Amino acid sequence: MNQTKQSLVLRFLLRLCAGITFVIIAGLIIYILCMGLPHITPSLFALHYSSDNASLFPALVNTVIVLILSLVLAVPVGVGAAVYLAEYAKRGNKFVRVIRITAETLSGIPSIVYGLFGYLLFVTALKWQFSLLAGCFTLAIMILPVIMRTSEEALLSVPDMYREASFGLGAGKLRTVFKIVLPAAIPGIINGIVLSVGRIIGETAALLYTAGTVAHIPSSLMGSGRTLSVHLYSLWCEGLRTEQAYATAVVLVLFVVLLNCISAQIEKKMKRK
């Protein structure tokens, strides 16, 4: 009887926590939509930014560029490191433990620290100046621990019987990893990439010190440009265009939701295969 009461109490507490979380998230989204939707106008999507329209279109294009390039830089390295740690490194190796602890530590470092590091290395030492390339490399370093750890956990969650069956059929280590283990771990790897996408899109501090705040589409990756989050921050700090800032927040939320939906569809297709 006591166990039944404890189960009911725990179930109630869990449902209460889930309900509170849902209410908070729903409240934030509703507030952003109510404050921003009335101010979404065609001028907000003009090709060029000016003091009259405060267009977010250049920032949207820069966000897509930064997102794609950062993932191109970080995903192969992160997944490759995870494959080594999970499949090739000896279990119980002290060096592997150090790498895991370091990755977990780096995951918790504030983004402004990454911004200062990117500023000192890419902007100052390498003389890239404020540029999208410097911002992309900084973000790639920032999301690398997340991709590596989530990919490693996804690989470790694949049952050993898959590997043993592949070896029993005469497949080598490399073929087993890339034909059997990686396809089975793809849903978990995609989850890590989705988390990284959200962090890239919402990042502001690191990009302020590396990519700059120029409100135009640069002619090359060596040019400075602001992303949507930096655009939102700049409009809000100016204090003159709070309505456009709320409208930018709506576009930013919808952009993240769209990317999450696309990622979910990709994950479903991978699971079916």
Rosetta blueprint (number, residue, H / E / L):
1 M L
2 N H
3 Q H
4 T H
5 K H
6 Q H
7 S H
8 L H
9 V H
10 L H
11 R H
12 F H
13 L H
14 L H
15 R H
16 L H
17 C H
18 A H
19 G H
20 I H
21 T H
22 F H
23 V H
24 I H
25 I H
26 A H
27 G H
28 L H
29 I H
30 I H
31 Y H
32 I H
33 L H
34 C H
35 M H
36 G H
37 L H
38 P H
39 H H
40 I L
41 T L
42 P H
43 S H
44 L H
45 F H
46 A L
47 L L
48 H L
49 Y L
50 S L
51 S L
52 D L
53 N L
54 A L
55 S L
56 L L
57 F H
58 P H
59 A H
60 L H
61 V H
62 N H
63 T H
64 V H
65 I H
66 V H
67 L H
68 I H
69 L H
70 S H
71 L H
72 V H
73 L H
74 A H
75 V H
76 P H
77 V H
78 G H
79 V H
80 G H
81 A H
82 A H
83 V H
84 Y H
85 L H
86 A H
87 E H
88 Y H
89 A L
90 K L
91 R L
92 G L
93 N L
94 K H
95 F H
96 V H
97 R H
98 V H
99 I H
100 R H
101 I H
102 T H
103 A H
104 E H
105 T H
106 L H
107 S H
108 G L
109 I L
110 P L
111 S H
112 I H
113 V H
114 Y H
115 G H
116 L H
117 F H
118 G H
119 Y H
120 L H
121 L H
122 F H
123 V H
124 T H
125 A H
126 L L
127 K L
128 W L
129 Q L
130 F L
131 S L
132 L H
133 L H
134 A H
135 G H
136 C H
137 F H
138 T H
139 L H
140 A H
141 I H
142 M H
143 I H
144 L H
145 P H
146 V H
147 I H
148 M H
149 R H
150 T H
151 S H
152 E H
153 E H
154 A H
155 L H
156 L H
157 S L
158 V L
159 P L
160 D H
161 M H
162 Y H
163 R H
164 E H
165 A H
166 S H
167 F H
168 G H
169 L L
170 G L
171 A L
172 G L
173 K H
174 L H
175 R H
176 T H
177 V H
178 F H
179 K H
180 I H
181 V H
182 L H
183 P H
184 A H
185 A H
186 I H
187 P H
188 G H
189 I H
190 I H
191 N H
192 G H
193 I H
194 V H
195 L H
196 S H
197 V H
198 G H
199 R H
200 I H
201 I H
202 G H
203 E L
204 T L
205 A H
206 A H
207 L H
208 L H
209 Y L
210 T L
211 A L
212 G L
213 T L
214 V L
215 A L
216 H L
217 I L
218 P L
219 S L
220 S L
221 L L
222 M L
223 G L
224 S L
225 G L
226 R L
227 T L
228 L H
229 S H
230 V H
231 H H
232 L H
233 Y H
234 S H
235 L H
236 W H
237 C H
238 E H
239 G L
240 L L
241 R L
242 T H
243 E H
244 Q H
245 A H
246 Y H
247 A H
248 T H
249 A H
250 V H
251 V H
252 L H
253 V H
254 L H
255 F H
256 V H
257 V H
258 L H
259 L H
260 N H
261 C H
262 I H
263 S H
264 A H
265 Q H
266 I H
267 E H
268 K H
269 K H
270 M H
271 K H
272 R H
273 K L
